[in-house]
Every structure is written in C-alpha cells, then in structure tokens.
C-alpha cells in the first residue's frame, strides 16, 4: 500500500500544517486558543472554516514550493543534456 502525504481528516491536516511548531506557536499563528487547537488536533472539536483554510494553504504551499526549483533545475539539466547529445 502506498503511503500518501495528503491528510484524510481534520486531525491529520492540522498536524501536517503545524509541522515542527509547538501547539502554542501554531495556535498563535492561527489566532486561536491553544486549548482549542489541541481539541481540533484530537478531533474532539470541529475546526472553523478559517482554520481549515489556513491549514490547507500551509500544506499546499509546502507541497508546491520546495518541488518547483527542483523541477526547474531538472528541466534545465535535461535541456543541456539534449543540447550535448545533438552536437
């Protein structure tokens, strides 16, 4: 079975978005109380749409931004390889 980086629940989404930040740090970023964040993460309380949206943005940026330079670099290397082979 292939493991996916994509969250399948509110709990997984919030934990993935929080990353290495403490709950206190992440709660401050989201402008919510730490105890609420803890309940969102445990699935005991449904997070507001605003919190879910912010977590989705964080996760999406993490999936897109780091790979973009790698793709651009790989394409440049491929172009240079093709150029060398054509000579």
MODELLER restraints for C-alpha pairs under 7 A, 6 or more apart:
rsr = mdl.restraints
at = mdl.atoms
rsr.add(forms.Gaussian(group=physical.xy_distance, feature=features.Distance(at['CA:7:A'], at['CA:13:A']), mean=4.98, stdev=0.5))
rsr.add(forms.Gaussian(group=physical.xy_distance, feature=features.Distance(at['CA:10:A'], at['CA:43:A']), mean=6.90, stdev=0.5))
rsr.add(forms.Gaussian(group=physical.xy_distance, feature=features.Distance(at['CA:11:A'], at['CA:40:A']), mean=6.55, stdev=0.5))
rsr.add(forms.Gaussian(group=physical.xy_distance, feature=features.Distance(at['CA:11:A'], at['CA:41:A']), mean=4.54, stdev=0.5))
rsr.add(forms.Gaussian(group=physical.xy_distance, feature=features.Distance(at['CA:11:A'], at['CA:42:A']), mean=5.98, stdev=0.5))
rsr.add(forms.Gaussian(group=physical.xy_distance, feature=features.Distance(at['CA:11:A'], at['CA:43:A']), mean=5.59, stdev=0.5))
rsr.add(forms.Gaussian(group=physical.xy_distance, feature=features.Distance(at['CA:13:A'], at['CA:55:A']), mean=6.67, stdev=0.5))
rsr.add(forms.Gaussian(group=physical.xy_distance, feature=features.Distance(at['CA:14:A'], at['CA:41:A']), mean=6.05, stdev=0.5))
rsr.add(forms.Gaussian(group=physical.xy_distance, feature=features.Distance(at['CA:14:A'], at['CA:55:A']), mean=6.04, stdev=0.5))
rsr.add(forms.Gaussian(group=physical.xy_distance, feature=features.Distance(at['CA:15:A'], at['CA:41:A']), mean=6.52, stdev=0.5))
rsr.add(forms.Gaussian(group=physical.xy_distance, feature=features.Distance(at['CA:16:A'], at['CA:59:A']), mean=6.94, stdev=0.5))
rsr.add(forms.Gaussian(group=physical.xy_distance, feature=features.Distance(at['CA:17:A'], at['CA:55:A']), mean=5.30, stdev=0.5))
rsr.add(forms.Gaussian(group=physical.xy_distance, feature=features.Distance(at['CA:17:A'], at['CA:58:A']), mean=5.69, stdev=0.5))
rsr.add(forms.Gaussian(group=physical.xy_distance, feature=features.Distance(at['CA:17:A'], at['CA:59:A']), mean=5.38, stdev=0.5))
rsr.add(forms.Gaussian(group=physical.xy_distance, feature=features.Distance(at['CA:18:A'], at['CA:26:A']), mean=6.06, stdev=0.5))
rsr.add(forms.Gaussian(group=physical.xy_distance, feature=features.Distance(at['CA:23:A'], at['CA:34:A']), mean=6.27, stdev=0.5))
rsr.add(forms.Gaussian(group=physical.xy_distance, feature=features.Distance(at['CA:23:A'], at['CA:37:A']), mean=7.00, stdev=0.5))
rsr.add(forms.Gaussian(group=physical.xy_distance, feature=features.Distance(at['CA:24:A'], at['CA:34:A']), mean=5.51, stdev=0.5))
rsr.add(forms.Gaussian(group=physical.xy_distance, feature=features.Distance(at['CA:27:A'], at['CA:33:A']), mean=5.99, stdev=0.5))
rsr.add(forms.Gaussian(group=physical.xy_distance, feature=features.Distance(at['CA:27:A'], at['CA:34:A']), mean=5.26, stdev=0.5))
rsr.add(forms.Gaussian(group=physical.xy_distance, feature=features.Distance(at['CA:27:A'], at['CA:37:A']), mean=6.11, stdev=0.5))
rsr.add(forms.Gaussian(group=physical.xy_distance, feature=features.Distance(at['CA:30:A'], at['CA:51:A']), mean=6.56, stdev=0.5))
rsr.add(forms.Gaussian(group=physical.xy_distance, feature=features.Distance(at['CA:39:A'], at['CA:45:A']), mean=5.33, stdev=0.5))
rsr.add(forms.Gaussian(group=physical.xy_distance, feature=features.Distance(at['CA:40:A'], at['CA:46:A']), mean=5.96, stdev=0.5))
rsr.add(forms.Gaussian(group=physical.xy_distance, feature=features.Distance(at['CA:40:A'], at['CA:47:A']), mean=5.55, stdev=0.5))
